[in-house]
Amino acid sequence: IDLEDGMLKTYLDKAKNLSFTERGELLEDSATGIIGAHEQMAQEGQTEAPQDDQPVYHHFIALVEKDGNLYELGRICFFLFDPF
């Protein structure tokens, strides 16, 4: 994938030769920028978002295939997703 200059490309370039632990630490150090970018994009108004003080019960993060199984990864759930 050919990425344009930006936060993701910078992170991937820096993380390329790091251990898993070092990658995690780099991601943690990058959190402020990632959070800021997320908040900026969230303000574009593509979706009506709940107020900051309202709980969010269904927050989708990613679907990941591993060994023929599809997993849904989220901040409040982690389970095998089998639609068939």
C-alpha positions as CSV (number, residue, x, y, z in Angstrom):
1,I,0.0,0.0,0.0
2,D,1.4,3.4,-1.0
3,L,0.5,5.8,1.8
4,E,0.6,9.6,1.6
5,D,2.6,11.5,4.2
6,G,0.8,11.6,7.5
7,M,0.5,10.2,10.9
8,L,0.0,6.5,9.9
9,K,2.9,6.5,7.4
10,T,5.2,8.1,10.0
11,Y,4.2,5.5,12.6
12,L,4.7,2.6,10.2
13,D,8.0,3.9,9.1
14,K,9.2,4.3,12.7
15,A,7.8,1.0,13.8
16,K,9.1,-1.1,10.9
17,N,12.2,-2.4,12.7
18,L,11.0,-2.3,16.3
19,S,10.0,-5.2,18.6
20,F,6.3,-5.7,19.5
21,T,6.9,-4.0,22.9
22,E,8.7,-1.0,21.2
23,R,5.8,-0.7,18.7
24,G,3.3,-0.6,21.5
25,E,5.3,2.1,23.3
26,L,5.6,4.1,20.1
27,L,1.8,3.8,19.6
28,E,1.3,4.9,23.1
29,D,3.5,7.9,22.6
30,S,1.6,8.7,19.4
31,A,-1.8,8.6,21.2
32,T,-2.2,12.4,21.6
33,G,-2.0,12.9,17.8
34,I,-4.2,9.9,17.0
35,I,-6.9,11.1,19.5
36,G,-6.7,14.6,18.1
37,A,-7.1,13.4,14.5
38,H,-10.1,11.2,15.6
39,E,-11.8,14.1,17.4
40,Q,-11.3,16.4,14.4
41,M,-12.8,13.8,12.0
42,A,-15.6,13.1,14.4
43,Q,-16.7,16.7,14.2
44,E,-17.4,16.5,10.5
45,G,-20.9,15.4,11.3
46,Q,-21.2,12.3,9.1
47,T,-23.0,10.6,12.0
48,E,-25.1,11.8,14.9
49,A,-22.9,11.0,17.9
50,P,-24.1,10.7,21.5
51,Q,-23.1,13.3,24.0
52,D,-19.8,12.8,25.8
53,D,-21.6,11.8,29.1
54,Q,-23.8,9.2,27.4
55,P,-22.7,5.5,27.4
56,V,-21.9,3.8,24.1
57,Y,-22.9,0.2,24.1
58,H,-22.0,-0.9,20.6
59,H,-18.7,0.4,19.3
60,F,-17.4,-1.4,16.2
61,I,-13.6,-1.4,15.8
62,A,-12.5,-4.1,13.3
63,L,-13.1,-7.5,11.7
64,V,-10.0,-9.6,11.5
65,E,-9.6,-13.0,9.8
66,K,-7.2,-15.4,11.5
67,D,-6.8,-19.1,10.6
68,G,-10.1,-19.1,8.7
69,N,-12.1,-17.5,11.5
70,L,-13.5,-14.0,11.6
71,Y,-13.1,-12.1,14.8
72,E,-14.8,-8.8,15.8
73,L,-12.4,-6.7,17.8
74,G,-13.8,-3.8,19.9
75,R,-13.3,-1.9,23.0
76,I,-16.2,-3.7,24.8
77,C,-16.3,-7.0,23.0
78,F,-14.0,-9.7,21.6
79,F,-15.6,-12.7,20.1
80,L,-15.7,-15.1,17.2
81,F,-18.1,-13.9,14.5
82,D,-19.6,-16.7,12.6
83,P,-22.4,-15.5,10.2
84,F,-22.9,-18.9,8.6
